[in-house]
Amino acid sequence: MRLAQAWARGGAGGALSAGEAHRRWARLRALTAPASQRLCEQLRLVLAPQVATKLRGDYRAGKRINMRRVIGYIASGFRRDKIWLRRTKPAKRAYQVLVAIDDSESMKDRGAGNVAMAALALVASGLTQLEVGQMAVARFGERMQLLHGFDDAFTEDSGAHVLASFGFDQALTRTGVLLEQAQRFMEAAADDAAARGGGGGGGDAPRQLVFVISDGHCERESRREVARRIRDMSDRGQLVALIIIDRGGDDSIVNMNSVAFARGGVVTRRYLDGYPFPYYIVLRDLQALPDILADALRQWFELVQRQQEA
């Protein structure tokens, strides 16, 4: 947490002037630079290129002549005519990544808001360095609000604008509503990318990732809805991964219990028992985020691969 604590001395989000927002975003970027570079390198091994941009051959027709084959072509009496190169080697990534951050009061009460902003800077910088494709950022509480869309590159101005949009003062955290709105948003973005040929080649929809950054508190009455929504999104090729900002100690979500009434009595169980997110990370040290996030993505892609082969 040292990165977030260093920045927290300057205050956290909400009602910032444009100049102050830019200064704070620049400070966050500087503090997270080594970790974001490590995230870029980790994800380079996990998020494979999908779009063919590199030339390879040899073909009888193509985009460019392979000059190394020309002499053999002439010497053969113009019979060895496989002298053309085509763009068949994937070298460009075309993922769509939505980062949704909890803007509720509980984030401020537990000091998770500062860490969430540092995590955003780390993830945004890492994805931008990797040229992952498109990135969007949203905040959520009672509903999801898009702060930066897929159509624009994520720049320093984008980061400052997003940072200034957070106040961590929303009364409710409606996770089910977030996922419902995120699913609609991602489906529309996938349709748009496929129509423009911006997917993994041939007009296919791009792979989509949804990173939710929160303190992990999910209303018990909505857990079934959340689990159902995540399954539905997974069936549509949308990975939902939750990054839980956790300060450890007695207030740690790992140590929390919940109380329910069953069979006329009171039942106490661990808060994380029956947790609706199949992929979640309990983050206590921001420096560890690159490794654990890459590992979570690796496990998900391996699971998807096994399901496709089954």
C-alpha positions as CSV (number, residue, x, y, z in Angstrom):
1,M,0.0,0.0,0.0
2,R,3.0,2.4,0.1
3,L,2.2,3.9,-3.3
4,A,-1.3,4.8,-2.3
5,Q,-0.3,6.1,1.1
6,A,2.3,8.4,-0.5
7,W,-0.3,9.9,-2.7
8,A,-3.0,10.0,0.0
9,R,-1.1,12.8,1.7
10,G,-2.4,15.1,-1.1
11,G,-6.0,14.1,-0.5
12,A,-8.4,11.9,-2.5
13,G,-10.6,12.7,-5.5
14,G,-13.7,14.8,-5.6
15,A,-14.2,18.5,-6.6
16,L,-10.7,18.9,-8.0
17,S,-9.7,21.8,-10.3
18,A,-8.4,20.7,-13.7
19,G,-4.8,21.7,-12.7
20,E,-4.9,19.8,-9.4
21,A,-6.4,16.8,-11.1
22,H,-3.6,16.7,-13.6
23,R,-1.0,17.1,-10.9
24,R,-2.4,14.3,-8.8
25,W,-2.8,12.0,-11.9
26,A,0.9,12.7,-12.9
27,R,2.0,11.9,-9.3
28,L,0.0,8.6,-9.4
29,R,1.5,7.7,-12.7
30,A,5.0,8.3,-11.4
31,L,4.4,6.3,-8.2
32,T,3.0,3.3,-10.1
33,A,5.4,3.5,-13.1
34,P,7.6,0.4,-12.1
35,A,4.6,-1.7,-11.3
36,S,2.7,-0.7,-14.4
37,Q,5.8,-1.7,-16.5
38,R,5.8,-5.0,-14.8
39,L,2.1,-5.5,-15.4
40,C,2.7,-4.7,-19.1
41,E,5.3,-7.4,-19.4
42,Q,3.2,-9.9,-17.4
43,L,0.2,-9.4,-19.6
44,R,2.3,-9.6,-22.8
45,L,2.6,-13.3,-22.0
46,V,-1.1,-13.8,-21.2
47,L,-3.0,-11.6,-23.7
48,A,-2.0,-13.0,-27.0
49,P,-2.2,-10.8,-30.2
50,Q,-5.3,-11.5,-32.3
51,V,-5.1,-9.2,-35.4
52,A,-2.7,-10.2,-38.2
53,T,-0.5,-7.2,-39.1
54,K,2.9,-8.9,-39.9
55,L,3.7,-10.2,-43.3
56,R,4.7,-13.8,-43.9
57,G,4.5,-16.2,-46.9
58,D,5.0,-17.6,-49.4
59,Y,1.9,-17.2,-51.6
60,R,1.0,-16.9,-55.3
61,A,-0.8,-13.6,-54.5
62,G,-0.5,-11.2,-51.7
63,K,0.3,-7.6,-50.5
64,R,4.0,-7.5,-51.1
65,I,6.7,-9.3,-53.0
66,N,9.3,-11.3,-51.0
67,M,12.5,-10.0,-52.6
68,R,14.4,-13.1,-51.4
69,R,12.3,-15.3,-53.7
70,V,12.6,-13.2,-56.8
71,I,16.0,-14.6,-58.0
72,G,14.7,-18.2,-57.6
73,Y,11.5,-17.2,-59.4
74,I,13.5,-15.9,-62.4
75,A,15.9,-18.8,-62.4
76,S,13.0,-21.3,-62.5
77,G,11.7,-19.8,-65.7
78,F,9.0,-18.0,-63.7
79,R,7.5,-21.3,-62.5
80,R,8.2,-20.9,-58.7
81,D,5.8,-18.2,-58.4
82,K,5.1,-18.3,-54.6
83,I,6.8,-14.9,-54.1
84,W,4.1,-12.9,-52.3
85,L,3.7,-12.1,-48.6
86,R,0.4,-11.8,-46.8
87,R,-0.6,-10.4,-43.4
88,T,-1.2,-13.7,-41.6
89,K,0.9,-13.4,-38.4
90,P,-1.0,-12.0,-35.4
91,A,0.9,-9.1,-34.0
92,K,-1.7,-6.7,-32.7
93,R,-4.0,-6.9,-29.7
94,A,-7.7,-6.0,-30.0
95,Y,-9.1,-6.5,-26.5
96,Q,-11.8,-4.3,-25.0
97,V,-11.2,-3.7,-21.3
98,L,-13.7,-2.0,-18.9
99,V,-12.4,-0.8,-15.5
100,A,-15.3,-0.1,-13.2
101,I,-14.5,1.4,-9.8
102,D,-16.7,1.5,-6.7
103,D,-17.6,5.1,-5.9
104,S,-19.5,4.4,-2.6
105,E,-19.0,5.9,0.9
106,S,-17.6,2.6,2.2
107,M,-14.6,3.0,-0.1
108,K,-13.8,6.3,1.7
109,D,-14.6,5.0,5.2
110,R,-12.2,2.1,4.8
111,G,-9.5,4.2,3.1
112,A,-9.9,2.1,-0.1
113,G,-10.5,5.1,-2.4
114,N,-6.9,6.2,-2.5
115,V,-5.7,2.7,-3.2
116,A,-8.4,2.3,-6.0
117,M,-7.1,5.4,-7.7
118,A,-3.5,4.2,-7.6
119,A,-4.7,0.8,-8.9
120,L,-6.5,2.6,-11.8
121,A,-3.3,4.4,-12.7
122,L,-1.3,1.2,-12.6
123,V,-3.8,-0.8,-14.7
124,A,-4.4,2.0,-17.2
125,S,-0.7,2.6,-17.7
126,G,0.1,-1.1,-18.1
127,L,-2.7,-1.6,-20.6
128,T,-1.7,1.5,-22.6
129,Q,1.9,0.4,-22.8
130,L,0.8,-3.0,-24.0
131,E,-1.4,-1.4,-26.6
132,V,-4.1,-3.9,-25.5
133,G,-6.8,-2.4,-27.8
134,Q,-9.5,-0.3,-26.2
135,M,-10.1,0.7,-22.6
136,A,-13.1,2.3,-20.9
137,V,-13.5,3.5,-17.3
138,A,-16.7,3.8,-15.3
139,R,-17.7,4.4,-11.7
140,F,-20.6,2.8,-9.9
141,G,-22.7,3.0,-6.8
142,E,-26.4,3.1,-7.3
143,R,-25.8,2.8,-11.1
144,M,-22.9,2.7,-13.5
145,Q,-21.7,5.9,-15.1
146,L,-19.2,5.8,-18.0
147,L,-16.3,8.3,-17.6
148,H,-14.2,7.3,-20.5
149,G,-15.4,5.3,-23.5
150,F,-13.8,2.9,-26.0
151,D,-13.7,5.3,-28.9
152,D,-11.0,7.5,-27.4
153,A,-7.4,6.8,-26.5
154,F,-6.7,6.9,-22.7
155,T,-4.4,9.9,-22.3
156,E,-3.1,12.1,-19.4
157,D,-6.2,14.3,-19.8
158,S,-8.4,11.2,-19.6
159,G,-6.7,10.1,-16.4
160,A,-7.1,13.6,-14.8
161,H,-10.8,13.7,-15.8
162,V,-11.5,10.3,-14.4
163,L,-9.7,11.1,-11.1
164,A,-11.7,14.3,-10.6
165,S,-14.9,12.4,-11.1
166,F,-14.6,10.4,-8.0
167,G,-16.0,11.6,-4.6
168,F,-16.6,8.2,-2.9
169,D,-19.9,9.6,-1.5
170,Q,-22.6,7.3,-3.1
171,A,-24.8,5.8,-0.4
172,L,-25.3,2.4,-2.1
173,T,-23.3,-0.2,-4.0
174,R,-25.6,-2.0,-6.3
175,T,-23.3,-4.6,-7.9
176,G,-26.1,-6.4,-9.8
177,V,-27.1,-3.1,-11.5
178,L,-23.4,-2.5,-12.4
179,L,-23.1,-5.9,-14.1
180,E,-26.4,-5.5,-15.9
181,Q,-25.4,-2.2,-17.3
182,A,-21.8,-3.3,-18.0
183,Q,-23.0,-6.3,-19.9
184,R,-25.2,-4.2,-22.2
185,F,-22.4,-1.7,-22.7
186,M,-19.9,-4.5,-23.6
187,E,-22.3,-6.2,-26.0
188,A,-22.9,-2.9,-27.8
189,A,-19.2,-2.3,-28.0
190,A,-18.5,-5.8,-29.4
191,D,-21.2,-5.4,-32.0
192,D,-19.8,-2.1,-33.0
193,A,-16.2,-3.4,-33.2
194,A,-17.3,-6.5,-35.2
195,A,-19.2,-4.3,-37.7
196,R,-16.1,-2.2,-38.2
197,G,-13.9,-5.3,-38.5
198,G,-12.1,-4.3,-35.3
199,G,-12.2,-7.7,-33.6
200,G,-9.8,-10.6,-33.8
201,G,-9.9,-10.7,-37.6
202,G,-12.7,-11.5,-40.1
203,G,-15.2,-9.3,-38.4
204,D,-15.2,-11.3,-35.1
205,A,-16.0,-9.6,-31.8
206,P,-13.0,-8.8,-29.7
207,R,-12.3,-10.5,-26.4
208,Q,-13.7,-8.5,-23.5
209,L,-12.5,-8.1,-19.9
210,V,-14.3,-6.3,-17.0
211,F,-12.1,-5.4,-14.0
212,V,-14.2,-4.3,-11.0
213,I,-12.3,-2.4,-8.3
214,S,-14.1,-2.3,-5.0
215,D,-13.9,-3.1,-1.3
216,G,-15.8,-6.3,-2.1
217,H,-19.0,-5.7,-0.2
218,C,-21.9,-7.2,-2.0
219,E,-25.5,-7.2,-0.8
220,R,-26.4,-10.6,0.3
221,E,-29.9,-10.4,-1.2
222,S,-28.4,-9.8,-4.7
223,R,-25.7,-12.5,-4.6
224,R,-27.8,-14.9,-6.7
225,E,-28.5,-12.2,-9.3
226,V,-24.8,-11.3,-9.4
227,A,-23.7,-14.9,-9.8
228,R,-26.3,-15.4,-12.6
229,R,-25.2,-12.3,-14.4
230,I,-21.5,-13.3,-14.2
231,R,-22.3,-16.7,-15.7
232,D,-24.3,-15.1,-18.5
233,M,-21.4,-12.7,-19.3
234,S,-18.9,-15.5,-19.2
235,D,-21.0,-17.4,-21.7
236,R,-20.7,-14.4,-24.0
237,G,-16.9,-14.4,-23.7
238,Q,-16.8,-11.5,-21.1
239,L,-14.4,-12.1,-18.2
240,V,-15.4,-10.4,-14.9
241,A,-12.6,-10.1,-12.4
242,L,-13.0,-8.4,-9.0
243,I,-10.0,-6.6,-7.4
244,I,-10.9,-6.3,-3.7
245,I,-9.0,-3.4,-2.0
246,D,-8.3,-4.8,1.5
247,R,-6.5,-3.1,4.3
248,G,-6.0,-6.3,6.4
249,G,-6.3,-6.5,10.1
250,D,-9.6,-7.1,11.9
251,D,-11.5,-5.2,9.2
252,S,-10.2,-7.5,6.5
253,I,-12.9,-9.0,4.3
254,V,-11.2,-12.4,4.8
255,N,-12.0,-12.2,8.5
256,M,-15.5,-10.9,8.2
257,N,-18.5,-12.9,9.1
258,S,-22.1,-12.5,8.1
259,V,-25.3,-13.4,10.0
260,A,-28.4,-15.0,8.5
261,F,-31.6,-16.4,9.9
262,A,-32.3,-20.1,9.0
263,R,-34.6,-22.7,10.5
264,G,-35.7,-20.4,13.3
265,G,-32.1,-19.7,14.4
266,V,-29.2,-17.5,13.7
267,V,-26.4,-18.8,11.4
268,T,-23.0,-17.2,11.2
269,R,-20.7,-17.9,8.3
270,R,-17.6,-16.4,6.6
271,Y,-18.5,-13.5,4.4
272,L,-16.7,-14.9,1.5
273,D,-18.5,-18.3,1.7
274,G,-20.8,-18.5,-1.4
275,Y,-19.2,-15.3,-2.8
276,P,-20.7,-14.7,-6.2
277,F,-17.5,-13.7,-8.0
278,P,-15.6,-16.8,-9.2
279,Y,-12.5,-14.6,-10.0
280,Y,-11.5,-12.2,-7.3
281,I,-8.3,-10.9,-5.9
282,V,-7.8,-9.7,-2.3
283,L,-5.3,-6.9,-2.8
284,R,-3.3,-5.7,0.2
285,D,-0.1,-4.7,-1.5
286,L,-0.4,-2.7,-4.7
287,Q,3.0,-3.9,-5.8
288,A,1.6,-7.4,-6.0
289,L,-1.1,-6.5,-8.4
290,P,0.8,-7.2,-11.7
291,D,1.6,-10.7,-10.7
292,I,-1.8,-11.8,-9.2
293,L,-3.8,-10.1,-12.0
294,A,-1.8,-11.8,-14.7
295,D,-2.1,-15.1,-12.9
296,A,-5.9,-14.7,-12.6
297,L,-6.2,-14.0,-16.3
298,R,-4.0,-16.9,-17.2
299,Q,-6.2,-19.3,-15.2
300,W,-9.3,-17.9,-16.9
301,F,-7.9,-18.3,-20.4
302,E,-6.8,-21.9,-19.6
303,L,-10.3,-22.7,-18.4
304,V,-11.9,-21.2,-21.5
305,Q,-9.5,-23.2,-23.7
306,R,-10.4,-26.5,-21.9
307,Q,-14.1,-25.7,-22.2
308,Q,-13.6,-25.1,-26.0
309,E,-11.7,-28.4,-26.4
310,A,-14.2,-30.4,-24.4
